[in-house]
């Protein structure tokens, strides 16, 4: 959690270290999302399928959000660094995330951190980073 000088939350990062298990345990919530309408169902199911197809090589999935006024000063780098360190310590092989095509600033940040493009569609990019080399 990223806090400002008033001790207010201004950003966060979270990860599921095993996306397959996460998706299985959130089946009810996923069914609620797909019930919101055909658009959400199509987008969500495509994203979940994509995550599961990459789960062996990139089992973790993460999400980071920081309020705009707290970006650009190293906060994202610190949060990401801590999360990647934790995932490595837990022996996680790789991590993925998604970024919208129009979010050029975030895309550049992820590339600077070492993420590579794994796939793309009209909405954006699936990015991944290997954390543990196979022996």
C-alpha positions as CSV (number, residue, x, y, z in Angstrom):
1,X,0.0,0.0,0.0
2,X,1.3,3.5,-0.9
3,X,0.3,6.1,1.7
4,X,0.6,9.9,1.4
5,X,1.8,12.3,4.1
6,X,-1.7,12.3,5.6
7,X,-1.6,8.5,5.8
8,X,-4.2,8.2,3.1
9,X,-4.0,5.3,0.6
10,X,-2.9,6.7,-2.8
11,X,-1.8,3.5,-4.5
12,X,-1.5,-0.3,-4.2
13,X,-0.1,-3.4,-5.8
14,X,-1.4,-6.9,-5.4
15,X,-0.7,-10.2,-7.0
16,X,-2.1,-13.7,-7.2
17,X,1.0,-16.0,-7.2
18,X,-1.0,-18.8,-8.8
19,X,-3.6,-17.5,-11.2
20,X,-5.1,-20.9,-11.9
21,X,-5.9,-21.4,-8.2
22,X,-7.1,-17.8,-7.9
23,X,-9.5,-18.2,-10.9
24,X,-10.8,-21.5,-9.5
25,X,-11.5,-20.0,-6.1
26,X,-13.2,-16.9,-7.6
27,X,-15.5,-18.8,-9.9
28,X,-18.7,-17.3,-8.3
29,X,-17.4,-13.8,-8.7
30,X,-16.4,-14.5,-12.3
31,X,-19.9,-15.7,-13.0
32,X,-21.3,-12.5,-11.5
33,X,-19.1,-10.5,-13.8
34,X,-20.1,-12.4,-16.9
35,X,-23.7,-11.9,-16.0
36,X,-23.3,-8.1,-16.4
37,X,-23.7,-8.4,-20.1
38,X,-22.3,-9.8,-23.3
39,X,-19.5,-7.2,-23.6
40,X,-18.1,-8.0,-20.1
41,X,-18.6,-11.7,-20.5
42,X,-16.6,-11.7,-23.8
43,X,-13.8,-9.5,-22.5
44,X,-13.5,-11.2,-19.1
45,X,-13.5,-14.7,-20.5
46,X,-10.9,-13.9,-23.1
47,X,-8.7,-12.4,-20.4
48,X,-9.1,-15.4,-18.1
49,X,-8.4,-17.8,-21.0
50,X,-5.3,-15.9,-21.8
51,X,-4.1,-16.0,-18.2
52,X,-4.6,-19.7,-18.0
53,X,-2.8,-20.4,-21.3
54,X,0.3,-18.7,-19.9
55,X,-0.1,-20.0,-16.3
56,X,2.6,-22.6,-16.5
57,X,5.3,-20.2,-17.5
58,X,3.9,-17.1,-15.9
59,X,1.8,-18.3,-12.9
60,X,1.5,-15.0,-11.1
61,X,-0.6,-12.1,-12.2
62,X,-0.4,-8.6,-10.7
63,X,-2.1,-5.3,-10.7
64,X,-0.8,-1.9,-9.6
65,X,-2.7,1.4,-9.3
66,X,-1.4,4.7,-8.2
67,X,-3.2,8.1,-8.2
68,X,-1.9,10.3,-11.0
69,X,-0.4,12.9,-8.7
70,X,1.7,10.3,-7.0
71,X,3.3,8.9,-10.1
72,X,6.6,9.8,-11.7
73,X,8.6,10.0,-8.5
74,X,9.7,6.4,-8.0
75,X,6.6,5.2,-6.1
76,X,5.7,2.7,-8.8
77,X,9.2,1.4,-9.1
78,X,9.4,0.9,-5.3
79,X,6.1,-0.9,-5.2
80,X,6.9,-3.1,-8.2
81,X,10.4,-3.8,-6.9
82,X,9.0,-5.1,-3.5
83,X,6.3,-7.2,-5.2
84,X,8.8,-8.8,-7.7
85,X,11.2,-9.5,-4.8
86,X,8.5,-11.2,-2.8
87,X,7.3,-13.3,-5.8
88,X,11.0,-14.3,-6.5
89,X,11.5,-15.3,-2.8
90,X,8.4,-17.5,-3.0
91,X,9.9,-19.3,-6.0
92,X,7.4,-17.9,-8.6
93,X,8.6,-18.6,-12.1
94,X,7.0,-15.6,-13.9
95,X,4.4,-12.9,-13.7
96,X,2.0,-11.3,-16.1
97,X,-0.1,-8.1,-16.2
98,X,-2.3,-6.3,-18.6
99,X,-2.1,-2.7,-19.8
100,X,-4.6,-0.8,-21.9
101,X,-3.3,0.3,-25.4
102,X,-4.0,4.0,-24.7
103,X,-2.0,3.9,-21.4
104,X,1.3,4.7,-23.0
105,X,2.9,5.9,-19.8
106,X,2.2,2.7,-17.9
107,X,3.3,0.6,-20.9
108,X,6.7,2.5,-20.9
109,X,7.0,1.9,-17.1
110,X,6.4,-1.8,-17.4
111,X,8.9,-2.1,-20.2
112,X,11.5,-0.1,-18.1
113,X,10.8,-2.6,-15.3
114,X,11.6,-5.5,-17.7
115,X,8.2,-6.8,-18.8
116,X,7.9,-8.0,-22.4
117,X,4.9,-8.2,-24.7
118,X,3.4,-11.7,-24.6
119,X,0.3,-10.9,-26.6
120,X,-2.0,-8.1,-27.7
121,X,-5.5,-7.4,-28.8
122,X,-7.6,-4.3,-29.7
123,X,-7.8,-3.4,-26.0
124,X,-4.1,-3.6,-25.0
125,X,-1.2,-5.8,-24.2
126,X,-0.5,-8.8,-22.1
127,X,3.0,-8.4,-20.6
128,X,5.2,-10.9,-18.8
129,X,8.4,-11.2,-16.9
130,X,10.4,-14.3,-16.1
131,X,11.4,-14.3,-12.4
132,X,13.1,-17.7,-12.2
133,X,15.2,-19.3,-14.9
134,X,14.5,-23.0,-15.5
135,X,17.4,-25.3,-14.8
